[in-house]
Amino acid sequence: MEFLSLDGVSQGPGSPDEDTSGGFTQGGWFVPHMDETFMQQAADWLAEADGLLLGRRTYEEFAQAWPNMTDPDDLFAEKMNSVPKYVASNSLTKADWTPSTILSGDIPAKVAELKQQNGRELQIHGSARLGQSLLAAGLIDEVRLVIAPVVVGSGRRLFPDGGAPAGLKLVRHQVTPAGMAIHTYETAGLPQYGSYEGK
């Protein structure tokens, strides 16, 4: 699941200080558009996860926040804290937010092994760079985008220039009362191409 602005920015959706790398100053742009419909959809998706696959930066941010969230009525806390976490990192040496496992070396190969295990979904939350690399490696089955009605103007984009081409098939979509567009795509190999001529 990835949060996007209309201009494709995925950096720092949750708070002003979430990710200021590269001098980014527009953090928190996603939060004003969160509503009950979005929260329920996100909770329903999380309920399908048998594991979370996270990049180092996202893991470290989550590991600081989620263990402190223990409200039994929270739609996410119990699941986030109990589900296995797999951290893709060649620099992290320990992961204290249990249960967590560090994946290092050939990350796509390690993820391919995880995907062979029995269970439901192995989900990427945030971790845009990891998602990009696994999409390019053909290891993503479904892409869930939540697009906020805002133009951020600058920041790291989910699909930057130079990324690997990918075909997608829209399988579900909805719009929340706050105006967020939720699109679910199945991956469909390489893009198809055509021409206006003869149309």
C-alpha positions in Angstrom: 0.0 0.0 0.0 1.4 3.3 -1.1 0.2 6.9 -0.3 0.5 9.3 -3.2 -0.3 12.9 -4.0 -1.8 13.8 -7.4 1.7 14.7 -8.7 3.0 11.3 -7.6 4.9 12.2 -4.4 5.1 9.5 -1.8 7.6 11.2 0.5 6.6 12.1 4.1 2.8 11.6 4.0 2.3 11.2 7.7 3.9 14.1 9.5 6.1 17.2 8.9 9.2 15.5 10.3 8.6 12.0 8.9 11.1 12.2 6.1 12.9 15.5 5.5 15.6 14.0 3.3 16.7 16.1 0.3 15.3 19.2 2.1 11.7 18.0 1.8 9.4 20.4 3.8 5.9 19.3 2.8 5.5 16.4 5.1 2.1 15.5 6.5 0.2 16.2 3.2 -1.8 12.9 3.4 -3.2 13.2 7.0 -5.9 15.9 6.4 -7.7 13.6 3.9 -7.9 10.5 6.1 -11.5 9.5 6.9 -13.4 6.5 8.2 -13.8 4.9 4.8 -10.0 5.0 4.2 -9.2 3.7 7.7 -11.5 0.8 7.3 -10.1 -0.2 4.0 -6.6 0.0 5.3 -7.6 -2.1 8.3 -9.2 -4.7 6.0 -6.0 -4.9 3.9 -3.8 -5.2 7.0 -6.0 -8.1 8.2 -5.0 -10.1 5.2 -1.3 -9.8 6.0 0.7 -12.7 7.3 3.9 -10.6 7.1 5.1 -7.1 6.4 8.0 -6.4 4.1 9.7 -3.1 5.0 12.7 -1.0 3.9 15.1 0.1 6.6 13.9 3.7 6.9 10.2 2.7 7.1 11.1 -0.1 9.6 12.9 2.3 11.9 10.1 4.9 11.8 7.5 2.2 12.5 9.6 0.6 15.2 9.7 3.8 17.1 5.9 4.4 17.0 3.9 1.2 16.8 5.2 -0.6 20.0 3.9 2.4 22.0 0.4 2.0 20.5 -1.5 -0.5 22.7 -5.1 0.7 22.6 -7.2 -2.4 22.2 -9.7 -0.5 20.0 -7.0 0.6 17.6 -7.7 -0.9 14.1 -4.0 -1.5 13.4 -1.9 -1.7 16.6 -2.3 -5.3 17.6 -1.7 -6.6 14.0 1.2 -4.3 13.3 2.9 -5.3 16.5 2.3 -9.1 16.3 2.7 -9.9 12.6 6.2 -11.0 11.4 8.3 -8.1 9.9 10.9 -8.6 7.2 13.4 -5.8 6.9 15.2 -5.4 3.6 18.6 -3.8 4.6 22.3 -4.4 4.0 23.2 -2.0 6.8 20.9 -2.8 9.7 22.5 -5.2 12.3 19.6 -5.7 14.7 15.8 -5.3 14.6 14.2 -5.1 18.1 10.6 -4.7 17.1 9.6 -8.3 17.4 9.0 -10.5 15.6 11.5 -9.1 13.0 13.9 -10.7 10.5 16.6 -8.8 8.6 16.9 -9.7 4.9 20.3 -8.8 3.5 22.3 -9.6 0.4 20.2 -10.5 -2.7 16.9 -9.0 -1.5 14.8 -10.1 -4.5 15.9 -13.7 -4.1 15.1 -13.6 -0.3 11.7 -12.1 -1.1 11.0 -14.8 -3.7 11.8 -17.4 -1.1 9.3 -15.8 1.3 6.6 -15.7 -1.3 6.9 -19.5 -1.6 5.8 -20.0 2.0 2.2 -20.9 2.8 0.1 -18.1 4.0 -1.8 -15.1 2.9 -0.3 -11.7 1.9 3.2 -10.4 2.3 2.6 -6.7 2.3 4.8 -3.7 1.7 3.7 -0.6 3.6 5.5 2.6 2.5 9.0 1.6 1.6 8.7 3.1 -1.9 12.2 2.3 -3.0 11.8 -1.4 -2.0 8.5 -1.5 -3.8 10.1 -0.1 -6.9 12.9 -2.7 -7.0 10.5 -5.6 -6.3 8.1 -4.4 -9.0 11.0 -4.3 -11.5 12.0 -7.8 -10.4 8.5 -9.1 -11.1 7.8 -9.9 -7.4 4.7 -7.7 -6.8 1.3 -9.3 -7.5 -0.9 -6.4 -6.5 -0.4 -2.6 -6.2 -2.6 -0.6 -3.9 -2.5 3.1 -4.3 -4.3 5.7 -2.1 -4.2 9.0 -3.9 -4.8 12.2 -1.9 -6.4 15.2 -3.6 -3.4 17.4 -3.2 -0.4 18.6 -5.4 2.7 18.6 -3.2 5.0 20.2 -5.8 8.2 18.5 -4.8 9.5 15.4 -3.1 10.4 11.8 -3.9 8.0 10.1 -6.3 6.8 6.6 -6.2 7.6 6.1 -9.9 10.6 8.2 -10.7 12.1 8.8 -14.2 14.2 5.8 -15.3 12.1 3.2 -13.5 11.3 -0.2 -15.0 8.2 -0.2 -17.2 5.3 -2.3 -15.9 1.8 -3.1 -17.0 -1.1 -2.9 -14.5 -4.7 -4.0 -14.6 -7.2 -2.0 -12.5 -9.3 -4.5 -10.5 -11.0 -2.4 -7.8 -11.5 1.3 -7.2 -13.4 3.6 -4.8 -13.4 7.2 -3.7 -13.7 8.1 -0.1 -15.9 10.9 1.3 -12.8 13.0 1.9 -11.9 12.6 -1.8 -9.1 10.0 -1.7 -9.0 7.7 -4.7 -8.2 4.1 -3.8 -7.0 2.0 -6.8 -6.1 -1.7 -6.7 -4.1 -3.0 -9.6 -2.9 -6.5 -10.5 0.5 -6.5 -12.2 0.3 -7.6 -15.8 3.9 -8.0 -17.1 5.2 -5.4 -19.5 3.1 -2.5 -20.8 1.2 -2.9 -24.0 1.8 -0.3 -26.7 -0.2 0.9 -29.7 -0.8 3.8 -32.1 -3.6 6.3 -32.7 -3.3 5.5 -36.4 -6.4 3.7 -37.6 -8.4 4.4 -34.4 
